[in-house]
Amino acid sequence: FNQTDIIDAVKLCNAMEETDFVICRRRFNRADKPIGIGVGDMSFDAFNTIDGCNDVWDDLEALRKLPRIEYISAVCWGNQRNMSHQDHKGEFGLMGYSPDMQQIAPQQILMGRYLNEVDELRQRKVCVIGLQVWRDLFPGGEDPTGKTIQIGSSYFTVVGVTKPLGGMMAFSDPERTVVIPALLVQQMYGLGRTIDMLALTGYADEPTQEVIQDCRQSIAARHLIAPDDKKAIYFQDTSEMFGKITGL
């Protein structure tokens, strides 16, 4: 693991429960190699090496139907974006999540609410802003819910303000991050139906290995690959990862 991988893994593991997992599908340059980022006691990463694996949204819907899965969320990176409200401007991180992310990596809701299923279904242009975003764009301290901010050339209605509880599953500062429905990130930046990451958690009383096996079999069947093909579906045991991290 390089330093960036270790920092990212620690952030992820601090944020999530032992039964949580991530399935990661990152956009790589040609010279890059697929890597695994593990979350939870035993985590489930990625199909970076599955040929033609672009319709990951359908994988999310398939996994959502598994009886051992409690919560699942798409994760789409929107990168750093210029944002503004009236005369106040700043550059902040943009993330696309599903409503279940609030259950997987909960945040304190300071004002308003989090994204909900209706926002996702109707692809509403709504957003949840981090604490520092609120301070920078609304320096008067007013309640921003119901007001509009500009993200690039698009306008979004603020529905909530959040503050992280301990760690948070994010690759940008959560207080300087704006969250919108994942489908809108896909549309705004031409991602089609690809998803950078899936985050999920099984029910607390479900054995971790059985949750993993269910996920592996579901994805393998959808992509016509062998369930035990580790080159196509990669798992990372994060207890082993943490042994390496703490031994540094």
Salt bridges, closest charged atoms under 4 A:
ASP55 OD1 - ARG193 NE 2.70
ASP58 OD1 - ARG193 NH2 2.47
ASP59 OD1 - ARG222 NE 2.82
ASP59 OD2 - HIS223 NE2 3.04
GLU61 OE1 - ARG64 NE 3.37
ASP119 OD2 - ARG113 NH1 2.69
ASP119 OD1 - ARG124 NH1 3.11
ASP136 OD2 - ARG176 NH1 3.12
GLU142 OE2 - LYS147 NZ 3.89
ASP196 OD1 - ARG27 NH1 2.80
GLU206 OE1 - ARG68 NE 2.83
GLU210 OE1 - ARG68 NH2 2.57
ASP214 OD2 - ARG68 NH1 2.67
GLU240 OE2 - LYS244 NZ 3.68
